[in-house]
Amino acid sequence: MIRRKLLADSSLYEHLCNENTVTDNPVAGVKRPSVDNPGEGKTPALSDDLARAILRVPVGASIKARRDRAILATYLFHSLRRAELSDLRVSYLRERRGVMHLMVSGK
């Protein structure tokens, strides 16, 4: 959070220097805190075993069990967010060169 604020202040002062509003950037020499895990998010990923266990939860051949497995498989294999998953429609399935694709718009 502090790193982002320092970056915002530095960008603001750099812009003000370019516009000749201020003479120098007071944030230019400030050392920013390091990032904990560069390139990695803070959300832990599911292991393959845990994903398989989740997919085994809906038991049976009923329509509800098949639906639940399809929802969970789509959620896990495509790394969708909950909102993206709940907004899916059958019309989002598209065929391209003989291969079915799921068209999802999100982050």
N, C-alpha and C positions, 0 to 999 in steps of 0.2 A: 504494500500500500504506500509506504514512504517512497519506495523507488519510483512508483508511478507519479506521485505528486512532484517529486524532484524533476522528473522528465517533463511534466507539464509546465512547471515553472521555467525550466531551462528553454523549452520551446517558445514560451511566451516572451522571455527576455531576448532570445535570438531574433524573434520577429520584430520586437521593439528596437533592437539595435539596427536591424536592416532598414527600418523606417526612420532612423535617426531620432527616435523619441527619447532613448536613453543612450548613454555613452558606452556602458559596458554591461556584461552579463554577470551578475553576482553569483549565479548558481554554477557557472562554468567550471570552477575549480573544486566543487563539492564532490567528494567520493560517495558514490551510491552503494547501498547495501547489495551484497551478492544475492543471486537467485539460488534457492535451495536445490532444486532439481532441474537444470536447464533441459528443455525439450521434453519433459515428462509432466503429465498432469498429476494432480493430487488424488484423483479418484482411483482406487485400486481396481485392477482388471480381474475378471472372473477367470479361474483356471478352467482348463478343458474338462476336468472331472466334475467341477461344480456345475458347469453349463450342461453336461450330460445328465447330471442328477436333477437339475431343474426341468429338463425336457422329459424326464421319466415320471414327473409328478402327475400329470393328467393320465389316468389309467383307463383303459378300455377302448372300445371301438365305437362308442356313441358319438353322435354329431358334436356334442359339447366338448368331449375329450379331444376329438380331432381338431375342432376350432381352437381350443386352448393350446394344443401343441403347435398349430400353425402360427398362432399369435406369438408364442414364446420363441419359436424358431426364427421368425422374422425379426423379432426384437433382438435376439442374441447374435444372429449371423450378420445382420446389417448394422449393428451398433446404433440403433435408432434411439432417440429420446422418447419419453412417454408421450409427449404431445404429438410428435411426428407419427408415432405408431397409432395413436387414437384417431388421427386425421386421415389415415389411409383409406382409400376406396379401391374397389375392383378396377375402376377405370384407370388407375395409376399403373397397371400392368401393361407394358407395351412390348411388342415383338420387334426386334431389330436383327435383321439377317438370320432369322430362324431361332434366335435366342430371346427368351423372355427377360425383360428388365423391369425393375420396380423403380418408377420415377418418384423420388422423394425430394421435396424442397424443404430446407431447414438451414440450420447453422452450418 
